[in-house]
Amino acid sequence: MSEGRVRGTEDRGTEDRDTGRWARARWRWPAPPGARPALIPLLAVSVAVAAAQLAGSRFAMEKQPHREGLAAFGYVLLLLGPALLLLRHRYPRCVVFGTAAVTLLYLGAGYPYSPVFISVVVACFTAVVAGHRWAAWSALGLLWAGHLVIGHWLHPWLPPADDGAAPWSQELVVAAWVAAVVAGSELARMRRERLARERAEREQAERRRANEERLRIARELHDVLAHSISLINVQAGVGLALLDQRPEQARTALITIKEASKEALGEVRQVLDTLRTPGDAPRSPAPGLDRLPELTQQASGAGLAVDVRTEGTPVALPPGADLAAFRIVQEALTNVVRHSGSRTAAVLLRYAPRRLEIRVDDDGPATAGRAASGGGNGLVGMRERAVALGGGVEAGPRPGGGFRVLARIPLGAAATVSRERPPVAEEET
């Protein structure tokens, strides 16, 4: 198939999709901005209004013999208003003034009072809903004022010849009718705006949830990959340095690389499981502080000795807090491996009644990769995790030298009594 035929097929497919999208949009209420009105509903409304005005006017002519009988000009006016309604979505202001003028001509010609006002009602309703309130109100006001002038001052010079002045009580009825039309149109406009606002809020909430999920997945992938790849990078350097002189130690480095990469693949697979069909359960539980010994062992393989201490009574953490605590410790140790000249780190878990405090210290001088301000994606991710749970993270140089990461995670009433096996025992790796 030639390139032109392929492009033509794609264009037709895009046009078909757009046509279907427009067709669905035309039937939505309220219609989205820019939606083109469907021709069939426009014709149906105009035909219905024309039938109602013709039938009502013929019936009114029999009940009002003192008025002028419907002639050809009268039938033209009765059909002209519904014809103008075909353009009410494209030119709402012109249509509302046009139907009001047609109605005034009908009344000035002395024809019977009839449902000729239906065209004005539909045009006013459309103009108000479209946002042209002043045009609709002005057209109704001019129509009422014109009816007042015709019925009380111009009637001697207008047909029928023996017609007297209209009673003032009739004007009160007309004014009430105009007020009812305005009130109904305003109610429809407010309902349309409310529905549009609710739709926009739902779409904004969906976008916000999607962004939050995207950030959560990016944060998980960063924490997993940064930790594992840092260990792999360190051990690869060790293996290359010892490959010729001490191959046994190089073998140990390769084993560490294999284990770190295997764990990284497992955690990446677990993160990607969240992108599967909604409703599918994760294949494995999210990591928590119960895996902290494995984390310290991996750091030991990278040449970092970690001293883990626990203060207070360990409690079972909520899943979100447990994952956040594990990732904070993981990222802090990764930063020590990558950006610190120290080969030792101290991890302190302090359990308070409603808060878990995590402190990770190292004594080494900072390298060029660690900014004194504590910037970087890893520290940003730690702060985001803690803030999402109502806590916070502080990171920066210690007064006596080295670097400190201090995180506070509120636990609330969700924390329960200590597990049978505490998540972290006091040990030194």
JOCOR-V214669 format. One line per field, one symbol per residue. ss: DSSP state (h for helix, s for strand, l for the rest). phi: phi as a letter, one per 40 degrees, with the letter a starting at -180 (. if undefined). burial: + if it has 24 or more other C-alpha atoms within 12 Angstrom, else -. A space follows every 50 residues. Layout:
ss=???
phi=???
burial=???
This chain:
ss=llhhhhhhhhhhhhhhhhhhhhhhhhllllllllllllhhhhhhhhhhhh hhhhhhhhhhhhhllllslllhhhhhhhhhhhhhhhhllllhhhhhhhhh hhhhhhhhllslllhhhhhhhhhhhhhhhlllhhhhhhhhhhhhhhhhhh hhllhhhllllllllllhhhhhhhhhhhhhhhhhhhhhhhhhhhhhhhhh hhhhhhhhhhhhhhhhhhhhhhhhhhhhhhhhhhhhhhhhhhllllhhhh hhhhhhhhhhhhhhhhhhhhhhhhhlllllllllllllhhhhhhhhhhhh hlllsssssssllllsllhhhhhhhhhhhhhhhhhhhhhslllsssssss ssllsssssssslllsllllllllllhhhhhhhhhhhhlllsssssslll llsssssssslhhhlsllllllllllssl
phi=.cccccccccccccccccccccccccccbcccdgcccccccccccccccc cccccccccccccbccccccbcccccccccddccccbcccbccccccccc cccccccccgcccaccccccccccdccccchccccccccccccccccccc cbbcccbbcccccccccccccccccccccccccccccccccccccccccc cccccccccccccccccccccccccccccccccccccccccbcccbcccc ccccccccccccccccccccccccccddhccccacccaccccdccccccc ccgbcbbbbbbgccbccddcccccccccccccccccccbbccbbabbbbb cbdbabbbbbbbbccccccbcccgchcccccccccccccgbabbaiccdc hgbbbbbbbcbgcccbcdccbdcbccabb
burial=-------------------------+---+++---++----+--+++-++ ++++-+++-++-----++++---++-+++++++++++++--+++++++++ +++++++++++++++++++++++++++++++++-++++++++++-+++-+ +---+--+++--+----------+---+--++--++-++--+-------- ---------------+++++++++++++++++++++-++----------- --++-++-+++-++--++-+++-+-----------++++++++-++++++ ++++++++++--++++++-+++++++++++++++++++++++++++++++ +--+++++++++++++---+---+---+++++++++--+-+++++++--- -++++++++++---+------++++---+
